[in-house]
Amino acid sequence: MVTYLLKKSYQHKTLKEVNFKDLWGDRGVFTTMRILGKPAKILFFKNHIKNLLKSLKIYKLHRVNIEKNILKLIKLNIDKSISYNHLLRVAINKKLISISLRDRKTPKLKFNLKLINHKRIDPELKNLKYKLILRYLSKVDNTTSDVGLCFEKKILESGTSNLFFIKENKIYSPSKNIYKGVTYNFFKKKLGKINDKEILVSSLNDYDEILLVGSGKAVTTVKTIKEINWKRKGLKYYKILSNFYKKEILKCPIYR
């Protein structure tokens, strides 16, 4: 069960607080950021805000002072007395800005990916059309399981993260119908190259490792995909990417 530290919604025009709405299913966008420590750090903060503003413009939800107001509400809801290990979510539709903080649970090495037939609406954007995915995720322990979204016999992304597939010391990622998130782009910059490729479900047993990368999952190694009897063959790239990620946390500035 998800434990929330905070859930608040505000009107765009006045920034007046109203009854909380998570906005799932609405026409709008969101971003989820990892917040940790005391005083708080927000990992990849500037890139998250940049992507959020870009999506708002695409959906024609951008308005005067929106960035200023988002930053003001985030600052208002961060408590300097708390040692954080949470996920900070900012969701926006036509009328509201919603801010929430929930516990971040550390994924375990014994992690299963369950394949489902689903492609997100406008998958290149982080929009709020997630209700079907959330139904699946509500039934599993997110420290040991996630869903793998498949469409036309190809695997795309997980319910929460991007997916990397490793074969012969090369990293592959689905080439389309995915949102390339902030954590994905961090690793692309670090690694120099991620090979874009359509990943057929029938080809998954050719891959030695499958990794989830994202704000909530950080770097998570998949141990099994039970439907196709896939099993992890090693942890080499999990260890490499985890090391990059941990160093970035140490470099992350305190949020001010």
Residue pairs with C-beta under 8 A, 6 or more apart in sequence:
2 102
2 103
3 102
3 103
4 100
4 101
4 102
4 103
5 82
5 86
5 101
5 102
5 103
6 77
6 99
6 100
6 101
7 20
7 22
7 98
7 99
7 100
7 101
8 17
8 20
8 73
8 77
8 98
8 99
8 100
9 17
9 18
9 19
9 20
9 21
9 96
9 97
9 98
9 99
10 16
10 17
10 18
10 73
10 96
10 97
10 98
10 99
11 18
11 95
11 96
12 63
12 66
12 69
12 94
12 95
12 96
12 97
15 69
15 72
15 73
15 97
18 96
20 98
20 100
21 96
21 98
22 91
22 98
22 100
23 30
23 91
23 92
23 93
23 96
23 98
23 128
24 91
24 128
24 130
24 131
24 134
25 128
25 129
25 130
25 131
26 93
26 128
27 59
27 93
27 94
27 127
27 128
28 59
28 61
28 91
28 92
28 93
28 94
28 127
28 128
29 52
29 55
29 56
29 59
29 61
29 91
29 92
29 125
29 126
29 127
29 128
30 52
30 89
30 90
30 91
30 92
30 126
30 127
30 128
31 48
31 49
31 51
31 52
31 89
31 90
31 126
31 182
32 87
32 88
32 89
32 215
32 216
33 42
33 43
33 44
33 45
33 48
33 87
33 88
33 89
33 90
33 215
34 42
34 43
34 44
34 86
34 87
34 88
34 104
34 215
34 216
34 218
35 41
35 42
35 43
35 78
35 84
35 86
35 87
35 88
35 101
35 255
36 43
36 84
36 85
36 86
36 104
36 249
37 83
37 84
37 254
38 80
38 81
38 82
38 83
38 84
39 80
39 254
39 255
40 78
40 80
40 82
40 84
40 254
40 255
41 249
41 252
41 253
41 254
41 255
42 48
42 88
42 252
42 255
43 215
43 248
43 249
43 252
44 182
44 183
44 186
44 215
45 255
47 182
47 185
47 186
48 182
48 215
49 67
49 70
49 71
51 126
51 181
51 182
52 70
52 90
52 92
52 126
53 62
53 66
53 67
55 125
55 126
55 127
56 62
56 66
56 92
58 125
59 125
59 127
61 92
61 93
61 94
66 92
69 97
70 90
70 92
70 97
73 90
73 97
73 99
74 88
74 90
74 99
77 99
77 101
78 255
84 101
85 103
85 104
86 101
86 102
86 103
86 104
87 101
87 102
87 103
87 104
87 215
87 216
88 99
88 100
88 101
89 98
89 99
89 100
89 101
89 102
90 97
90 98
90 99
91 97
91 98
91 100
91 128
92 98
93 128
104 216
105 142
105 143
106 143
107 142
107 143
107 144
107 212
107 217
107 218
107 220
108 143
108 144
109 221
109 223
110 144
110 223
111 143
111 144
111 145
111 146
111 212
111 220
111 221
111 222
111 223
111 224
112 144
112 145
112 222
112 223
112 224
112 225
112 226
113 145
113 146
113 147
113 148
113 158
113 210
113 212
113 222
113 224
113 225
114 136
114 140
114 145
114 146
114 147
114 148
114 225
114 226
114 227
115 147
115 148
115 150
115 155
115 201
115 225
115 227
115 228
116 136
116 147
116 148
116 149
116 150
117 150
117 151
118 132
118 133
118 147
118 149
118 150
118 151
119 149
119 151
119 156
119 177
120 127
120 129
120 130
120 133
120 149
120 157
120 179
121 127
121 129
122 129
123 156
123 157
123 177
123 178
123 179
124 177
124 178
124 179
124 180
125 179
126 179
126 181
133 147
133 149
133 159
134 159
136 147
136 159
137 146
137 147
137 159
137 160
140 146
140 147
142 160
142 216
146 158
146 159
146 160
146 161
146 212
146 217
146 220
147 158
147 159
148 155
148 156
148 157
148 158
148 163
148 225
149 155
149 156
149 157
149 158
149 159
150 156
150 201
151 177
153 200
153 201
153 202
154 174
154 177
154 198
154 199
154 200
154 201
155 163
155 174
155 199
155 200
155 201
155 204
156 163
156 174
156 177
156 178
157 163
157 174
157 178
157 179
158 212
158 214
158 217
160 212
160 214
160 216
160 217
161 181
161 183
161 212
161 213
161 214
161 216
161 217
161 220
162 173
162 178
162 179
162 180
162 181
162 183
162 184
162 212
162 213
162 214
163 173
163 174
163 199
163 210
163 211
163 212
163 213
164 171
164 172
164 173
164 187
164 194
164 209
164 210
164 211
164 213
164 237
164 241
165 171
165 172
165 173
165 199
165 204
165 207
165 209
165 210
166 172
166 207
166 208
166 209
166 210
166 211
166 236
166 237
167 206
167 207
167 208
170 195
171 191
171 193
171 194
171 195
171 237
172 194
172 195
172 196
172 197
172 199
172 207
173 180
173 184
173 194
173 195
173 196
173 197
174 196
174 197
174 198
174 199
175 196
175 197
175 198
176 198
180 188
181 213
181 214
181 215
182 215
183 213
183 214
183 215
183 218
183 245
184 194
184 213
184 214
186 244
186 245
186 248
187 194
187 213
187 241
187 244
188 194
190 244
201 228
204 210
204 225
204 228
204 230
205 228
205 229
205 230
207 230
208 232
208 233
208 234
208 236
209 221
209 222
209 232
209 233
209 234
209 235
209 236
209 237
209 238
210 221
210 222
210 225
210 230
210 232
211 219
211 220
211 221
211 222
211 237
211 238
211 241
212 219
212 220
212 222
213 219
213 220
213 241
218 242
218 245
219 238
219 241
219 242
219 245
221 232
221 235
221 238
222 230
222 232
223 231
223 232
224 230
224 231
224 232
